[in-house]
Amino acid sequence: MRRWIPLRDIQRKLRVTDDAIGQAAARHAADEGWVQTIGGRDVHSVRLTAEGVRLGNKIKIRLEAD
């Protein structure tokens, strides 16, 4: 089971200081099916979906090839 990560922790790691940008990014990722969210319009936490894991692995392979 994938664990839930607080959105504020992800924002801090990515150095996103504008909460509105973090919220919009989380909602977009959820709309694309990459993450699940808790908190409705005010996203509190996220976790990867199977599609998000697949996409992450695809990106990782590309980065390692460069």
N, C-alpha and C positions, 0 to 999 in steps of 0.2 A: 504494500500500500504506500502510495506517495504521501509525504507529509505536507502539512500546510505551513506556509512561510508568511510571516507578517509582511505586508506590502512595504511598510516603513523600512524594514531591514533590506529589502531589495533596492529601494530608492537610495538608501544610505550607501550601499555597496556600489551602485552605479553613479553616485554623486548627483542624483536628481534632487534639487532643493525645492522645486515647485510642486506642491502636492497635486495641483490640478493636472500637471503633465503626467505624474505617476498614475493618477486615477484614470486618465484618458487612455494611457498605454495599457493598463490592466484590463479595462473594458474592451479595448480593441483586440487584445490577445484572446479574451474570452469569446468575443464575437467570431474570431477566426477558428476557435476550437483548440487553441494551444494551451489554455489554462482553464481551470475552474476557479470561481471566486466565492468568497463569503462576504456578505455585507450589502448586497444590492448595488445601488448607484454609488454608495460610499464604500468602496471595496476595502476590506480589512485585511484579508489574507488570500493567497493564491496557492494553487498546486498544479503541476504539469498534468496534462492529459497524455494519453498514449500518442496522440498526434504531436503534442509539444515535445515529447521525448524523441520521436522520430525526426522531427525537424531539427532539434538540437544536435542529434547524432550526425545528421546530414551536414550541418554547418561545421561541426567539429572535424569531420573527415576532409572537408574542403580546406579548412584552415591548416590542417596538418600537411596537406599536399603542397601548400604554397611555400 
